[in-house]
Amino acid sequence: MTLQVRAVTVKHLPEKVSGEIERAFLGELKSSLHSDRPRIIMNCSNLRALNVPAIHLLLCCLEEAMKRNGDVRLAAVPKALKPSLQTFGLDRLFKIFDSDAEAIKSFQRNAGPVVPLVCDAKASLAAAENAA
């Protein structure tokens, strides 16, 4: 029996999401989704507001993962944003965890060992700021 090790990608959302940042972040995400069944963790610890672009970004990331039979999970959501997740029904679409480690473990329960890959939105944010 061969165990397949699948990577889990951890992406850090920026503090504030705007249209430019959203496009840059999605472009970076799409370019990194080369595998079938991608497993993505969106670390929300930096996120300060759940505005329309932030909600749209989360939904688009989920859509891109689902197109490839993958999943997106949220980690480190600030307490102040949890009621907003419920208001918009996002708590029913995403599994939400207190930390990246817990989210990674949730993927391990489903399909063997995983290798965490940590990415952040700094490159996306820099690209968006340079484009503006």
VOGU-3710 file (C-alpha; in Angstrom, 3 decimals, decimal comma):
1> mtlqvravtv> 0,000/0,000/0,000  1,300/3,422/-0,956  0,508/6,462/1,167  0,079/9,625/-0,824  1,254/12,773/0,936  -0,842/15,743/-0,087  0,106/19,333/0,487  -2,020/21,770/2,424  -1,573/25,373/1,350  -1,943/28,040/4,024
11> khlpekvsge> -2,756/31,481/2,628  -2,820/34,554/4,878  -5,503/37,074/4,061  -4,483/40,729/4,220  -5,850/43,127/6,819  -8,174/44,780/4,338  -9,435/43,359/1,054  -10,176/45,654/-1,868  -10,952/44,904/-5,496  -7,309/45,173/-6,583
21> ieraflgelk> -6,055/42,989/-3,752  -8,816/40,465/-4,436  -7,819/40,133/-8,101  -4,127/39,782/-7,270  -4,812/37,228/-4,524  -7,066/35,149/-6,791  -4,516/35,260/-9,598  -1,824/33,998/-7,249  -4,136/31,294/-5,899  -5,133/30,069/-9,368
31> sslhsdrpri> -1,517/29,882/-10,471  -0,669/27,729/-7,450  -3,527/25,236/-7,955  -1,811/22,641/-10,084  -2,855/19,563/-8,170  -6,095/17,675/-8,147  -8,022/17,973/-4,854  -6,255/21,076/-3,468  -6,469/21,655/0,259  -6,347/25,302/1,218
41> imncsnlral> -6,437/27,012/4,587  -7,280/30,693/4,615  -5,691/32,215/7,716  -7,906/35,154/8,666  -5,907/36,430/11,660  -4,964/39,688/9,888  -8,451/40,345/8,501  -10,106/43,329/10,196  -13,386/43,631/8,271  -15,626/41,212/6,445
51> nvpaihlllc> -16,546/43,539/3,589  -17,987/42,587/0,206  -14,579/42,093/-1,478  -13,433/39,850/1,413  -16,588/37,732/1,189  -16,263/37,532/-2,585  -12,604/36,517/-2,252  -13,454/33,683/0,150  -16,232/32,431/-2,115  -14,046/32,591/-5,229
61> cleeamkrng> -11,270/30,664/-3,462  -13,796/28,012/-2,473  -15,115/27,873/-6,035  -11,621/27,414/-7,505  -10,828/24,622/-5,043  -14,160/22,894/-5,653  -13,596/22,964/-9,428  -10,654/20,678/-8,685  -12,498/18,577/-6,066  -10,682/20,384/-3,256
71> dvrlaavpka> -11,684/22,251/-0,130  -11,024/25,532/1,665  -11,066/25,899/5,435  -10,813/29,025/7,543  -8,406/29,410/10,449  -7,742/32,030/13,120  -10,872/34,058/12,442  -10,947/37,057/14,817  -13,761/36,855/17,370  -15,182/40,143/16,114
81> lkpslqtfgl> -15,747/38,645/12,646  -17,429/35,388/13,687  -20,930/36,941/13,944  -20,499/38,334/10,412  -19,597/34,875/9,118  -22,857/33,606/10,584  -24,876/36,533/9,258  -23,691/35,887/5,707  -24,005/32,108/6,045  -20,304/31,519/5,499
91> drlfkifdsd> -20,147/29,349/8,605  -22,238/26,812/6,688  -19,901/26,812/3,670  -16,552/26,695/5,447  -15,202/24,598/8,270  -13,721/27,059/10,751  -10,793/26,331/13,082  -9,034/28,299/15,814  -5,560/27,741/14,344  -3,736/26,628/11,219
101> aeaiksfqrn> -2,559/23,505/13,052  -6,139/22,434/13,822  -7,173/23,019/10,221  -4,205/20,995/8,946  -5,104/18,158/11,311  -8,668/18,202/9,983  -7,299/17,388/6,521  -5,138/14,610/7,976  -8,202/12,875/9,408  -9,673/12,644/5,924
111> agpvvplvcd> -6,805/11,410/3,778  -3,504/10,491/5,376  -0,448/12,654/6,046  -0,154/16,204/4,758  2,662/18,653/4,166  1,832/22,260/5,108  2,868/24,951/2,632  2,675/28,443/4,076  2,011/31,370/1,776  0,875/34,863/2,488
121> akaslaaaen> -0,760/37,735/0,754  2,243/40,060/0,917  3,153/39,395/-2,719  -0,466/39,902/-3,765  -0,702/43,081/-1,733  2,567/44,435/-3,144  1,468/43,650/-6,692  -1,885/45,354/-6,148  -0,246/48,431/-4,628  2,231/48,647/-7,520
131> aa> -0,615/48,373/-10,042  -2,542/51,212/-8,358
//
